[in-house]
Amino acid sequence: MNRPSLDWLISPVTKQQYFNDYWEKQPLVVKRNNPDYFRSLLSLDEIDRVITTLDRRYPDICLKNASRPIMAAEYSLAGGILDVAKVYQLFQEGSTITLAYLDTVVPALTVFCRALENEFSFPFQTNVYLTPAGAQGAQRHYDTHDVFVLQVCGSKKWTIFGTPVESPLAGQDYDAQVHDLGDPAFEFELHAGDVAYIPRGVGHEARSTDTISLHITAGILRYTWADLLLELVARASLSDPAFRKALPPGFARLDFDRAQAQETARELLTQAGTISNFDAALDSITETFLSGCPPSLDGQMAQLAMLDCLGIDSVVRVRQGIVFRLEANGESDSVACFGRKITFPPHVREALRFALSHSRFVVEVLPGNLDNAGKLTLIRRLIREGLLEQSQ
């Protein structure tokens, strides 16, 4: 398959179409008639391996059934240890097996998440749902994060409802007693190889058809303008004592005159945008994002063992599953990646930027003033740091 990317995920829909017409606006359904499209990411055999051989415990693996509550004690022991035989019995009786954070243990899903994180600048997380035929795991609800639904095996029928809370925050969870999802708006059926995008806040429910269904839900854990504005205000509070002043005494009294307090609040909000360093606030969120994207360094031991074989005619490429940012810092360049800053001298700048912006190239074609020995030294450094790899 091609390397995972947003283009690959939503093809034949383009990224421009997606961001213009669907992102945070409305659901998107892509049908392909290609049941093997997502086979490289996951399989039923891989799910069985995760459940039976890895020490995944409750609540990372749990059971759901829209028809009745499933208690953890029905299939787990002290410490959340799973009774795997009971897990499969409950599955056979109609319950959905939910596997959370599977991108942390399945390398293909790790690479998939890092690829999308590179494009969105938002953290991604994959939960996986294994549902027996003719069953429904979760009752109708909305999510507080946007999702891509990748149908891997079988099929599922989805019903889309209204949007009682537009773009809900993480704490604005669905409450059936409060939020009215309204009548069904439309339905669609996902078959193996199909994908759907559902914005946060859009009500939905899903039921498997006449076969076992396996699907991946890729959640987009976005940053919002509110996050950036809060960071701006926090930084303004450190630099300007006006933000640190106490509220007017007696503000909670019924006879308190709020007019002056409202004017002060307006002035402070205006100052937050001018006094605070916008770049520093955005850099802070960027650093948080990059620090939360651990690289996928599968095969790194072999890459290091092959360094002595690296030649000027060797083919190298940027690693899959690596999220980084190239930064210019005065006389040097640095690469920010997973909480690290890797610094390079200024004379390799042109070659460095070329190496990290081309998915595959021959060492010899590196531009700039480096001789062959210098090119090999730079590439070896990038391989040791886990940014590049020799292409097999």
N, C-alpha and C positions, 0 to 999 in steps of 0.2 A: 504494500500500500504506500501511498504518499505519506510524508511526514504529517503528523496531526497538526491541524490548523483550523481556524475558523472557516476559511474557504472550503476545506475538505469536509468539515462538519455539516455545513448548510448547503453545499453544492446541490443543484445548479443555481441557487439564490446567491447573489453576490454580497460581499460585505457592505457595499454602499447601499444596496436595497435593504439589507437587514437593519442597518443603523438608521436609515432614513424613514423606513415604513413600519418597523416592528419593535425595535429596542425601546423598552419601557412604555410601549403603546398598545400592542395587540399580539395575540398568539400567532405563531408561524408553524405550519405543518409542511414537511417535505417528504414526499413519497417517492420511492426509488425502484421498487421491484428488483431489489438486489439484496437477498437475505444474508450474504456474506460480508456486507459492507463494514460492519463493526466487529467482525470475527477476530481481528488482530488485537482488539482491546480486551475481550473477555469471552469466556465460554462457560457452559454448564460444568465441564470437568474442572475448570479453575475455581469455580464457586464451591464445588464439592471439596476440593483440596483446602481451600481457606477454612471451611467449616470443620473439617475432620482432622486436619493436621496442624493448623496454626492455633496458638493459644489466644484466640479471640474470645472475649467474654462479654456477658451482659454488662452494660447496655449497647456495646458496639455491635453486637448481634442480638436482635430481639425479634419477637413475633407479633404480628398485628392481624386483627380480623375485624372487619367492619360489622360483623354480625354479633360479636360478643367480646367483652374485654378479655385479654389474655394476660394472666398474671405471671410475673417473672418466675415465681416459685414453681410454676408448672413445668419449667424446662431448664432451670438453672439451680446450682447448688450454692453453698457459702462462698463468698468472694466473687460471685458472678460466673463461676465455672459452668460451662454449658453441659447439660446432659444431651449429647448429640443425638442419641437414639430417640429421645423424647422430642427434640427439635424436629426431626424428620417425621415423626408420627403426627405431630400437630400440623406440619405442612401437608401431609397426606390427607388430613381431615379438613383442610380448607384455609389454613392460616398462611400469611405471607411472611417469608423470612427477609428481614431487613438487615443489611450489612452496611454500617456507617463507616466513613473515612477509609474506604477501600483503596483510595489512591495512596495511602501510606504503606500498603503491603503488596500491591500488585504493580510491578514496574511499568507496565504498559499504560496504566491509568495515571501513574505519577507523571510520565512524559506527556500524556494528553493534557493534564491539568497545567503543567508548566508552559506548554505551548500556548494555551488559551490565556494564561496569565500574562504572557509576553505581549499579547495583542490587546487585552483589556486593561491591564494594570490593576486588576482586581484579583483577590484570592479566589481560587476555585476549590471545590470539594466534591468528591463523588460518593454518593450513596447508591447501593444496588438493591434491587427488589426482585425476589424470586417468588412468584405467585403460582399456585396450582391452578389447574383449569377451572374456569367458571367461578372465580373467587375475587373478592375485593378486600384489600388490606386496610386502607384508610377510608374513613368517611369523608364526605365532601368537605372541603376546607380551602383556604388560600395559604400560600407560603409568604414569608417575609423576605424572601430572596428570589431573584429571577432564576429559572431553571431551563436547562436543555434536557430533554428526555430522549435517550438513545435506545431504541428497541433492538435487543441483541438476538433473542430467540422468541418464538411464538408471536402472539399478538395481544393487544389490549385495546379496549374500547374506552375512549375518553369523552367525558361530558364537561363542557365549559359553561360556567355560570357568570354572574355579574361581578362587579368590582366594588365592594362596599367601602374599602379603604384604598385610595390610590397611592401607590408607592409606599407601603407601610414600612416603618422602621423596625428594627430587630425586636423591639419590645411590644409592638402592636400586633400580637398574635391573634389568630382567628378565635372567636368565641361564639359558639352557636347561639348563645342566649342574647348576644348583642348584635351580631352582624348578620344581616339578611342577604344571602347570596342571590336571591331572586330565582326566576325560572331559568331552565336550561336555555343557553343562547345558541349553541350548536354542538355537534358531536363529530368525532373522527375516530378512525381505527388505525393504530400504528402496527405495522408488520415488521418483521426482522429487516433491518437496514434503514428503516424510516427514522426520522427525528422530528421533534417538536420543540418549540420554544414557548414558554409560558411566563409572562411577566409577573412579578410579585404583586400580590393583591387580587389576582384573577382567581375566582373560585373554580374548583375542578374536582372531579373524582374519576376513578378508573377501575375497570373490571376486566380480568382476563377472559379470553374467549374459550374455545374448546381444547386448547393446548396449554402446557406450562409456559408461562411468560417470564422472561428475564430482561430487565431493562436497567440502564444506568441513568441516574439523575445527577447531572452536573450542576451544582449550585454556584451561583455567582455572588460572592460575599462582598458586595460593592461598597465603596466609600461614597459618601454623599456630600453635597454642598454644606449641609449642616456640620459635618465632621470638619471641613476646612474652616468654616466660620468659627466654630468652637476653638479650633487651634489658633486662629487669629486673635480671638478675644483672650485666650490664655496667655499668649505671648505679649499682648498689650498690657495685661495685668502685671507682668513682670517688669515692664519698662516704664509704666506710667502710674504713679500712686493714685491718680483719680479713680482708677478701676478698683482700687483696694479700699476706698473709703467705705464706711458703714452706711447702710440704708438710713434714711431719716428716722430719728427716734419717733415712736408712735405710729409707724406706718401701718400697723395692723388694726388701728382704731377706726371705728366707723366715721369719726369726724375728721379723719386725715384728708388733707387736700392733695390729690394725686397729680395735679397739673404740673407743678414744678418737678416732681419726680419723673414724670413722663418726658419732660424736656431734657432733663439730665440724661436719661436713658438714651434718647435720640442722639445727643451729643457724643456720648461714649461709643455708641455703635458706629457713628461716623469716624471718630478717632481711631477705632479699631482697624479700620481699613487703611488708614494713612500712617499711623505710628507703627503698627506692626509690620514686620518684614514679610510681605506676601511670599517671596521666594523661600524664606526660611520655614514658613508654615507648610508650604507645599512640599519642601524637601523633607520635612519631618514625617509627613504621611508617606512619601516615597520610600524613606528609609524603613518605616514600619512594614510597608508592602514587601520590599526586597528581602528584609530579614525573615519574613515568614514564608519564603519560597525555597525550601531546601533543594539543592540540585540532585538530579538522578545521575549517579556516577557508576552505573552498572558497567563492569568490565574495566574499571580503572587500574586494577592490578596488572592486567594484561597490557594496557596501554603503556604503563611505566616500563614493563619488561621489554616492550618493543622500541623504546626510545633509541637504543643503540643502532637500530636498523633504519632510523629516520634518515632519509636522503633528500637531496635537493629536488629530486623528481618524485618524491612521495606525495600522495594525495591526502589532504586533511580536510576536516569539516568542523563547523561549530557543533558542539554536542547538542543532542536533543535533551530536553528537560532541564535547561539551564536558563535562569532568569537573571539578567544583569543590566547594568547601565554604565555606559562609557562616559566619564566625566573629564573635562579639561580643568586642571588645577594649576594655573600659572605656567611654570616651566615644565610641568610633567602632566601625564595623563594617568588616570586611575580607573579601575573597573570595580564598581560596587556590586557585590554578589553575596547574598545570604549572610549579611552582617560583617562581611570582610571588605576591605579596600586594598586592591592589589595595584601597586604603583609601578609605572614604567617610565624610563628616561625619555626626554623629548626627542632624541634622534630616531626613535622607533615609531613615532606618532603615525606617520602615513601608513606604514606597514601594519601597525596594530589595528587601525581603523578598518583597513581592507580585510584583515583576517577575521575580524568579528562581525563583518557585514556581508560576507560571502559564505553561503552554506557549504560550498565545496570548491577547492582550488588546489593547484599544484604549488608546492612551497616556492619554486623558482620564480613564479609570477608576482611575488610580493613587490609592491612598488616602493619607491623611496631610495635612500642612499645606502642601504645595507648591502654588504657583500654576501656571498653564499654562506659563509660561516656565521655572520650576523643573523641571517634569515633563519638558519637552523637553531641558533640559540634562542631566538624569540619564540619559535614554534614549540621547541621543547619546554620552554617556560609556560606557555599557554596550555600545553597538554598536562604538565604537572599540576597546574592550578585547576584542572578539570573543565577548562573552557573549550578546548578543542580535542579532537581525537583523530587518530589515523584511520583512514577509510579502508575497509577491507576489500 
